[in-house]
């Protein structure tokens, strides 16, 4: 065996050379991997005893992409383009033997090979679009030549991987193999040699792109089909243009065009934001005072208190990953209704082909419903999901304290309430922690974990690990009213109410935010969630919201009643502006002595978002959030902030904190309202020319 670099070895099996990449954990294309591939091909080419070459990877996966530690640094030789040209130009057949995931540059390596084999559970994809980029090492030029332009468009623009069976069907791989992968790769190489198969260079294949040449409308049709989900993103259009180049230009010119389009994206603010967010999401998993080595509790069985919308959705998360879960309700009718909705959700997913009927039954079989609270006794974690009212929650936790086993984690799904006060109802506050799921809990990725004053490192480690296990993005925050997400949302809501009284209308306010990139604005969001929820909370707190209260008094609770801030046609969730609501707004403004005026879209955007940034600065100074990027992760995954704008704190950095601070002061001067006073932390950073995120 010859060790070529720290991560690449070269061995021989008869007349087949085997290049093995071993760069854990994901065999990223680090400089030493690229060098090892180059040197391995060079040595094998120069060895007369070698007639074929197999590229294989050690560990749990094939090459799963670029080395993220090299992002933003000057390129180190050898470049990937040159290595791929060497592989493709080899006079001896090169076979990629693939397991795990061949993603990004990893898939581009396989596309430079003459043949590809993979195990049945391998996955293949080009996810660069998710970083605001496109495959920059020939992926947009080679993939259409092997799978066709239409399939290439789907894969590159979505960034989603395909399975081995589909890869075989579309021609991306030549064979599915089993057993020892290296042996299988060598056996396939022997077959290529024995059958005297030609060197199949993808760059020279034109049959599949000829179909697209004869049907150029596939590009305009594809653009229309993805217009809604790609709105605001720059990378998808450049991906489409690159595939068009593969169809319309010779290979070398197409590669040049790909490079131009790639560089354009690298310089774009959208890609900068998406690359920032890629790292932000990974940073959120790191808790400075709870290192990764901190032992957490293994969750073998869970319990959920409450079978309502949230409780049922939370239970689904456990069943989805094979964890048995017991749902406890006060009465059988509520329990049956809740579990019926869970089944309906699963069956709806199955009707779209994303689950089989057997999958539905298997998951339902992991969910047990009961009205007997003693059923929580063997649960490793119990999550409370009852009404958002402190007396009820404290009553539930006092009861759980006497029933749950001593080492169980007791979690509350509160979205605003004081976790410390809830914990005080137990004799084990160290085991109590917040797990704020977002609605619908079986869909939304964010899990805002709330550490109480006495929450133990074990409790923190457990819920952070569990969050990832149930396929959420967990972010740890501290205790305050509304935590991070809802506390900032409240500031936006306050201004939304002021804006409609002072001259804007709900549909104008909402449009400004949807134009910015949010899936919906505050008023449509309120209608979707149900205006009665906020109304009930306000009444409990003795607070008022004159317009919203008046709308609720008319029985207009949003989509579920067919009207709220907007009207809704039966069976349609499209918000329709309502003159009756406009009259309510004008009446309330008149009663309060407010003279309505024209308000520009720019002012609306600033008044909605700058207070959120200001509140984020307070949250950071109070150490409710560990880092500014955690706030951004919360807002992207929990509230629909467009990822191509990075999150509110990153966005403010791009605007310049001095500009944000000065505008807050301008609004304070105009209104005389202390609401607009810049947070001391924001003021300090602005004066020092610094940023929240270091970007």
ZAMARGU-4260 file (C-alpha; in steps of 0.2 Angstrom, whole numbers, plus 5000, padded with zeros to 4 digits):
<rodrens>
0) 5000/5000/5000 | 5006/5017/4996 | 5001/5032/5006 | 4999/5046/4994 | 4994/5060/5007
5) 4987/5060/5024 | 4970/5055/5018 | 4973/5045/5002 | 4980/5028/4999 | 4984/5018/4983
10) 4984/4999/4983 | 4983/4986/4969 | 4972/4971/4967 | 4979/4962/4952 | 4978/4973/4937
15) 4966/4985/4946 | 4973/5000/4956 | 4962/5006/4971 | 4963/5024/4977 | 4955/5025/4994
20) 4950/5041/5002 | 4949/5042/5021 | 4946/5059/5027 | 4933/5057/5041 | 4919/5062/5045
25) 4912/5064/5027 | 4928/5062/5016 | 4927/5081/5011 | 4937/5086/4996 | 4951/5095/5006
30) 4967/5100/4998 | 4975/5084/5003 | 4961/5073/4996 | 4962/5082/4979 | 4981/5080/4979
35) 4979/5062/4983 | 4967/5059/4969 | 4979/5068/4957 | 4994/5058/4963 | 4985/5042/4963
40) 4979/5044/4945 | 4996/5049/4940 | 5005/5034/4948 | 4992/5022/4941 | 4993/5029/4924
45) 5012/5026/4924 | 5011/5009/4931 | 5011/4996/4916 | 5004/4983/4927 | 4988/4993/4931
50) 4974/4992/4918 | 4960/5000/4927 | 4957/5011/4942 | 4944/5011/4956 | 4940/5026/4967
55) 4932/5021/4984 | 4930/5029/5001 | 4933/5023/5019 | 4921/5026/5033 | 4902/5029/5032
60) 4901/5039/5015 | 4908/5043/4998 | 4915/5061/4996 | 4900/5071/5003 | 4906/5088/4996
65) 4919/5102/4998 | 4929/5105/5014 | 4919/5119/5023 | 4934/5124/5032 | 4941/5130/5016
70) 4926/5142/5012 | 4931/5160/5010 | 4950/5156/5009 | 4961/5157/4993 | 4960/5141/4983
75) 4974/5129/4986 | 4981/5118/4972 | 4977/5107/4965 | 4960/5114/4960 | 4946/5102/4958
80) 4944/5106/4939 | 4961/5100/4935 | 4959/5084/4945 | 4943/5080/4937 | 4951/5083/4920
85) 4964/5071/4924 | 4952/5058/4929 | 4941/5060/4914 | 4957/5060/4903 | 4964/5044/4910
90) 4969/5032/4896 | 4963/5018/4908 | 4945/5016/4914 | 4941/5024/4931 | 4927/5017/4941
95) 4919/5026/4956 | 4912/5014/4969 | 4900/5023/4980 | 4892/5021/4997 | 4883/5034/5008
100) 4881/5050/4999 | 4890/5057/4984 | 4886/5075/4985 | 4892/5091/4977 | 4910/5090/4972
105) 4909/5071/4977 | 4896/5068/4964 | 4906/5079/4952 | 4921/5067/4955 | 4910/5052/4950
110) 4904/5061/4934 | 4922/5063/4929 | 4924/5044/4930 | 4921/5033/4916 | 4909/5021/4926
115) 4900/5022/4942 | 4893/5008/4954 | 4884/5011/4970 | 4877/5001/4985 | 4858/5001/4986
120) 4856/5014/5000 | 4868/5026/4992 | 4862/5044/4988 | 4867/5056/4974 | 4865/5075/4973
125) 4871/5092/4969 | 4865/5103/4984 | 4875/5118/4980 | 4859/5128/4977 | 4856/5128/4995
130) 4871/5138/4998 | 4866/5150/4985 | 4878/5143/4972 | 4878/5131/4958 | 4889/5115/4955
135) 4906/5123/4950 | 4916/5109/4944 | 4907/5103/4929 | 4892/5096/4937 | 4880/5107/4927
140) 4888/5102/4911 | 4891/5083/4914 | 4875/5078/4923 | 4863/5083/4909 | 4874/5073/4897
145) 4871/5057/4907 | 4853/5059/4914 | 4845/5072/4902 | 4842/5090/4904 | 4825/5088/4913
150) 4831/5077/4926 | 4847/5087/4928 | 4836/5103/4931 | 4826/5094/4944 | 4842/5088/4954
155) 4852/5104/4952 | 4838/5117/4956 | 4831/5107/4970 | 4848/5102/4977 | 4839/5086/4983
160) 4848/5069/4982 | 4841/5054/4973 | 4842/5036/4978 | 4852/5022/4970 | 4837/5014/4961
165) 4833/5030/4953 | 4851/5034/4949 | 4852/5017/4940 | 4835/5020/4931 | 4841/5037/4924
170) 4858/5031/4919 | 4868/5040/4933 | 4876/5024/4939 | 4879/5008/4929 | 4876/4995/4942
175) 4870/4993/4960 | 4882/4981/4970 | 4882/4973/4987 | 4894/4965/4998 | 4912/4972/5001
180) 4911/4988/4990 | 4930/4988/4986 | 4929/4970/4980 | 4913/4975/4970 | 4921/4990/4962
185) 4936/4979/4957 | 4925/4965/4950 | 4916/4978/4940 | 4933/4985/4933 | 4937/4967/4928
190) 4921/4966/4919 | 4925/4982/4910 | 4942/4976/4905 | 4936/4958/4900 | 4922/4965/4889
195) 4934/4978/4882 | 4921/4992/4886 | 4926/5009/4879 | 4931/5024/4890 | 4914/5032/4892
200) 4918/5051/4894 | 4903/5060/4899 | 4909/5076/4891 | 4908/5067/4874 | 4890/5061/4877
205) 4877/5070/4867 | 4862/5059/4865 | 4852/5065/4880 | 4855/5083/4877 | 4850/5081/4859
210) 4832/5078/4866 | 4833/5095/4875 | 4840/5104/4859 | 4824/5098/4850 | 4813/5104/4864
215) 4820/5120/4870 | 4803/5125/4878 | 4808/5113/4893 | 4818/5128/4901 | 4803/5140/4900
220) 4791/5127/4907 | 4803/5122/4921 | 4805/5140/4926 | 4786/5142/4927 | 4785/5126/4937
225) 4798/5132/4951 | 4794/5150/4951 | 4784/5150/4967 | 4797/5141/4978 | 4812/5149/4971
230) 4805/5167/4972 | 4819/5179/4979 | 4833/5166/4977 | 4846/5170/4964 | 4855/5153/4962
235) 4840/5143/4954 | 4840/5154/4939 | 4859/5153/4937 | 4858/5134/4938 | 4845/5134/4924
240) 4856/5145/4913 | 4870/5133/4916 | 4860/5118/4911 | 4855/5128/4896 | 4873/5131/4892
245) 4876/5112/4893 | 4863/5110/4879 | 4867/5124/4868 | 4886/5125/4869 | 4901/5114/4866
250) 4907/5106/4882 | 4922/5117/4885 | 4912/5133/4882 | 4899/5126/4893 | 4912/5124/4907
255) 4917/5142/4905 | 4899/5148/4906 | 4897/5138/4922 | 4912/5146/4929 | 4905/5164/4925
260) 4888/5160/4933 | 4896/5152/4948 | 4907/5167/4951 | 4892/5179/4949 | 4884/5169/4963
265) 4899/5169/4974 | 4898/5188/4974 | 4880/5189/4977 | 4872/5195/4993 | 4860/5180/4993
270) 4874/5167/4992 | 4884/5176/5006 | 4868/5175/5017 | 4865/5157/5013 | 4883/5152/5016
275) 4883/5162/5033 | 4867/5153/5038 | 4875/5136/5034 | 4888/5139/5047 | 4875/5148/5059
280) 4865/5132/5059 | 4880/5121/5064 | 4885/5134/5077 | 4868/5133/5086 | 4872/5115/5091
285) 4887/5121/5102 | 4883/5126/5120 | 4899/5134/5128 | 4896/5127/5145 | 4888/5111/5140
290) 4901/5102/5129 | 4897/5089/5117 | 4904/5076/5129 | 4891/5080/5142 | 4880/5064/5145
295) 4862/5066/5141 | 4848/5054/5145 | 4844/5041/5132 | 4826/5043/5126 | 4818/5026/5123
300) 4800/5031/5127 | 4791/5047/5128 | 4775/5054/5134 | 4765/5070/5129 | 4752/5078/5139
305) 4738/5085/5128 | 4731/5078/5112 | 4727/5095/5104 | 4735/5101/5088 | 4752/5104/5097
310) 4752/5088/5107 | 4747/5077/5092 | 4761/5085/5081 | 4774/5083/5095 | 4769/5064/5096
315) 4771/5062/5078 | 4789/5068/5079 | 4793/5054/5090 | 4784/5040/5080 | 4792/5047/5064
320) 4809/5041/5071 | 4803/5025/5079 | 4802/5031/5097 | 4786/5024/5106 | 4776/5039/5113
325) 4761/5039/5125 | 4748/5053/5123 | 4738/5058/5139 | 4722/5067/5138 | 4709/5072/5151
330) 4694/5064/5142 | 4692/5050/5129 | 4683/5062/5117 | 4697/5074/5116 | 4709/5060/5115
335) 4700/5051/5100 | 4698/5068/5091 | 4717/5071/5093 | 4723/5054/5088 | 4711/5055/5073
340) 4719/5071/5067 | 4736/5062/5069 | 4730/5048/5058 | 4722/5060/5045 | 4739/5069/5044
345) 4748/5053/5041 | 4736/5047/5028 | 4737/5064/5019 | 4756/5061/5018 | 4753/5044/5011
350) 4741/5050/4998 | 4755/5061/4991 | 4766/5046/4990 | 4778/5051/5004 | 4773/5036/5015
355) 4766/5019/5012 | 4750/5012/5020 | 4762/5001/5030 | 4772/5016/5036 | 4756/5024/5042
360) 4751/5009/5053 | 4768/5007/5059 | 4769/5025/5065 | 4751/5025/5072 | 4756/5009/5081
365) 4770/5018/5091 | 4757/5031/5097 | 4747/5025/5112 | 4733/5036/5119 | 4726/5035/5136
370) 4717/5045/5150 | 4727/5037/5163 | 4741/5049/5170 | 4750/5034/5177 | 4755/5029/5159
375) 4769/5043/5161 | 4778/5032/5174 | 4790/5023/5162 | 4793/5038/5150 | 4811/5045/5149
380) 4804/5062/5144 | 4787/5070/5147 | 4782/5085/5136 | 4767/5095/5142 | 4757/5103/5128
385) 4742/5110/5137 | 4734/5128/5137 | 4746/5142/5138 | 4740/5147/5155 | 4752/5147/5170
390) 4740/5140/5183 | 4736/5125/5172 | 4754/5122/5168 | 4759/5122/5186 | 4746/5110/5190
395) 4751/5098/5177 | 4770/5099/5182 | 4765/5096/5201 | 4756/5081/5195 | 4770/5074/5184
400) 4782/5077/5198 | 4773/5064/5208 | 4771/5051/5194 | 4786/5052/5182 | 4802/5042/5186
405) 4815/5051/5196 | 4827/5053/5181 | 4814/5058/5168 | 4816/5075/5159 | 4800/5086/5162
410) 4798/5098/5147 | 4785/5112/5144 | 4780/5117/5126 | 4776/5135/5132 | 4779/5148/5119
415) 4780/5163/5131 | 4778/5158/5149 | 4792/5158/5163 | 4800/5141/5163 | 4807/5144/5181
420) 4790/5147/5188 | 4784/5131/5180 | 4799/5122/5187 | 4795/5128/5204 | 4779/5117/5205
425) 4791/5102/5206 | 4804/5096/5218 | 4816/5093/5203 | 4818/5110/5194 | 4835/5103/5187
430) 4825/5091/5177 | 4813/5104/5170 | 4816/5113/5153 | 4807/5121/5139 | 4805/5113/5122
435) 4795/5126/5112 | 4789/5117/5096 | 4782/5127/5082 | 4765/5124/5074 | 4762/5113/5065
440) 4774/5103/5076 | 4776/5089/5064 | 4782/5100/5050 | 4791/5115/5057 | 4810/5112/5059
445) 4814/5124/5074 | 4814/5118/5092 | 4817/5133/5104 | 4824/5124/5119 | 4823/5135/5135
450) 4835/5133/5149 | 4828/5137/5166 | 4839/5144/5180 | 4841/5127/5187 | 4840/5116/5172
455) 4854/5103/5173 | 4868/5101/5160 | 4860/5083/5157 | 4843/5091/5154 | 4851/5103/5141
460) 4861/5090/5133 | 4846/5078/5132 | 4834/5090/5123 | 4848/5096/5111 | 4852/5079/5106
465) 4834/5074/5105 | 4830/5088/5094 | 4842/5083/5081 | 4836/5065/5083 | 4818/5070/5079
470) 4825/5080/5064 | 4823/5097/5071 | 4835/5111/5072 | 4837/5114/5091 | 4843/5131/5097
475) 4846/5134/5116 | 4839/5151/5124 | 4836/5158/5141 | 4820/5162/5151 | 4811/5179/5147
480) 4793/5182/5141 | 4792/5175/5124 | 4810/5169/5124 | 4819/5174/5108 | 4807/5172/5093
485) 4790/5178/5101 | 4798/5192/5110 | 4805/5199/5094 | 4789/5195/5085 | 4779/5205/5098
490) 4789/5221/5093 | 4784/5218/5075 | 4766/5215/5080 | 4766/5232/5090 | 4771/5241/5074
495) 4759/5232/5063 | 4745/5238/5074 | 4751/5256/5074 | 4754/5256/5055 | 4736/5251/5051
500) 4729/5265/5063 | 4741/5278/5056 | 4737/5275/5037 | 4742/5258/5030 | 4730/5244/5027
505) 4733/5225/5032 | 4735/5220/5014 | 4748/5233/5011 | 4758/5229/5027 | 4757/5210/5023
510) 4763/5213/5005 | 4778/5223/5010 | 4784/5208/5020 | 4780/5195/5007 | 4789/5206/4994
515) 4804/5205/5007 | 4803/5186/5006 | 4792/5181/5021 | 4779/5167/5016 | 4765/5179/5024
520) 4763/5195/5033 | 4757/5198/5051 | 4739/5199/5047 | 4737/5184/5036 | 4748/5175/5049
525) 4736/5180/5063 | 4721/5174/5053 | 4729/5157/5050 | 4734/5154/5068 | 4717/5160/5074
530) 4713/5178/5081 | 4704/5170/5096 | 4720/5163/5103 | 4728/5180/5105 | 4711/5188/5111
535) 4710/5175/5125 | 4728/5178/5131 | 4725/5197/5131 | 4709/5195/5141 | 4719/5185/5153
540) 4732/5198/5155 | 4720/5212/5155 | 4727/5220/5139 | 4718/5227/5124 | 4721/5228/5105
545) 4707/5239/5099 | 4706/5233/5081 | 4709/5215/5084 | 4697/5214/5099 | 4684/5223/5089
550) 4686/5210/5074 | 4685/5196/5087 | 4670/5202/5095 | 4661/5200/5078 | 4666/5182/5078
555) 4679/5184/5065 | 4693/5173/5071 | 4702/5170/5054 | 4703/5156/5041 | 4693/5144/5052
560) 4678/5156/5052 | 4680/5162/5035 | 4685/5180/5040 | 4697/5189/5051 | 4708/5203/5045
565) 4704/5197/5028 | 4689/5187/5020 | 4691/5169/5014 | 4682/5160/5000 | 4676/5143/5006
570) 4690/5130/5003 | 4703/5144/4998 | 4716/5151/5010 | 4719/5167/4999 | 4717/5182/5010
575) 4704/5195/5002 | 4705/5213/5008 | 4688/5217/5017 | 4680/5235/5017 | 4672/5230/5034
580) 4689/5229/5042 | 4695/5245/5034 | 4680/5253/5042 | 4684/5246/5059 | 4702/5252/5057
585) 4696/5270/5052 | 4684/5271/5066 | 4696/5266/5079 | 4709/5278/5073 | 4696/5292/5073
590) 4691/5287/5091 | 4709/5288/5096 | 4712/5305/5088 | 4724/5298/5075 | 4725/5307/5058
595) 4728/5294/5045 | 4742/5297/5031 | 4750/5289/5017 | 4764/5277/5023 | 4777/5271/5011
600) 4783/5253/5009 | 4800/5258/5014 | 4794/5265/5031 | 4783/5250/5033 | 4798/5238/5031
605) 4809/5249/5043 | 4795/5250/5056 | 4792/5232/5056 | 4810/5225/5056 | 4821/5238/5064
610) 4812/5235/5081 | 4815/5217/5079 | 4834/5220/5077 | 4834/5232/5092 | 4825/5218/5103
615) 4838/5206/5096 | 4852/5217/5103 | 4843/5218/5120 | 4842/5199/5120 | 4860/5197/5116
620) 4865/5209/5130 | 4854/5200/5142 | 4862/5183/5136 | 4845/5176/5132 | 4853/5170/5116
625) 4871/5163/5116 | 4875/5172/5099 | 4868/5183/5086 | 4868/5169/5073 | 4856/5158/5085
630) 4843/5172/5083 | 4845/5171/5064 | 4842/5152/5065 | 4827/5154/5075 | 4819/5167/5063
635) 4823/5157/5047 | 4817/5140/5054 | 4803/5147/5065 | 4796/5162/5057 | 4799/5161/5039
640) 4813/5174/5037 | 4820/5172/5020 | 4836/5162/5021 | 4844/5172/5007 | 4843/5187/5018
645) 4852/5177/5032 | 4841/5182/5047 | 4837/5198/5056 | 4854/5201/5064 | 4864/5197/5048
650) 4853/5208/5038 | 4856/5222/5050 | 4874/5220/5049 | 4873/5221/5030 | 4863/5237/5031
655) 4876/5244/5043 | 4872/5245/5062 | 4875/5264/5062 | 4861/5266/5048 | 4849/5255/5059
660) 4853/5265/5075 | 4852/5282/5066 | 4835/5277/5059 | 4828/5271/5076 | 4833/5288/5083
665) 4825/5297/5069 | 4808/5288/5072 | 4810/5292/5091 | 4812/5310/5087 | 4797/5310/5075
670) 4786/5301/5087 | 4792/5306/5104 | 4790/5287/5108 | 4803/5279/5119 | 4799/5263/5110
675) 4812/5268/5097 | 4826/5271/5109 | 4841/5261/5102 | 4847/5246/5113 | 4863/5251/5122
680) 4872/5236/5114 | 4866/5241/5097 | 4872/5259/5100 | 4889/5253/5106 | 4892/5242/5091
685) 4887/5256/5079 | 4899/5268/5088 | 4913/5255/5087 | 4909/5251/5068 | 4906/5233/5073
690) 4893/5220/5069 | 4882/5207/5078 | 4889/5192/5068 | 4906/5197/5063 | 4901/5197/5045
</rodrens>
